[in-house]
C-alpha cells in the first residue's frame, strides 16, 4: 500500500482525528489573529503573534492554513506625492 508504518499505526489508533481537531483549532486562532489586525498580517507576523501567545506553530503551517481558508493580506499602497514643489507655477 506504500504507507509508512508510523502513519498506519497512527491511523489504527485513531490519532488522525486528533490531528484534524488540533488543526481546526489552530485554524481558528490564525483567523482570529488575522482579522484582529485588520487583514494586514501575513504568515510571518501571525506566527510571531501566536508564538508570543504561547501557541507552538511554524510559519509554513500557518501559511498552509491561510491558503486553505483563502486568507490573503492587504498590502499597503506606496506613498505617492501629488505635489511637485519644483514645478514652475504659471
N, C-alpha and C positions, 0 to 999 in steps of 0.2 A: 504494500500500500504506500510505500515511500513516506512514512511518517516517523518522526523521531520517537524514541521510546519515552522520553520525558513528556512529549506532547500527548502521546497515547495514555500515559499514566495520569496526566492532568485531566484528560477527557473522562477517563473512567472514574476518577474520584470526584468529578463534578466541579472542579476548580474553574472551568471555563465560564460558568455562570457567574462565579465570584469576580472574575476579572472584568466581565462586561458591566457588572454593577459598580465596580470601582471606577471604570472608565466613564460611566454615565454620571457619577457624582463629580468626577474631575471635570467633565464637560460642562456641568452646571457652574462650577467655580470659575472656569475660564470665561463663560458668558457673563457672569456677574462682574468680574474684573473688567472685561471688555466694555460693557455698557456703563459701568460706573465711571469710566474715564472717557465717556462720550465718543466711543468708537475710534479713538486715536491711538491706542496701544497695539503694537504688533506682538509677535510671539516672544521676542526677547524681553520686552517690558513686562508682559503678562507673566512670563516665567520668573522674573525677578520679584514681581509683586507676590506671587504665590509662594516663592521660597521665603520671602520676608514674613509671610503669614504662617510659615511652618509646614507647608504642603510640599512633599517630596515629589518633584516633577522635573522633567527635562524639556529643553526647548523644542526638540523635534516632536515630542509627544504633544506639546501644546500646539505646535504647527499643524499636526495631523488632525487634532480635534477641531481646530479653527477651520480647516478645509472641509471637514465632514459637516460642520454646522454652517458652512458658507459665510464665515465672518471675515470680512476684509476691512482693513483700517482706512480711515480717511486720511489723505495726505494734505498737509497744509500747502497753500499756494506760496510761491516765491514772491517776495516783496518786489513790486514794480512801481516806480515813481512816475506819475503823470506830469510832473512839473520839471521843466528843464530850465534852470536859472541862468544858463549860459546862452540861451536862445535870444536872438535880437528881438526887442519889442517894437512893434510897428504902431 
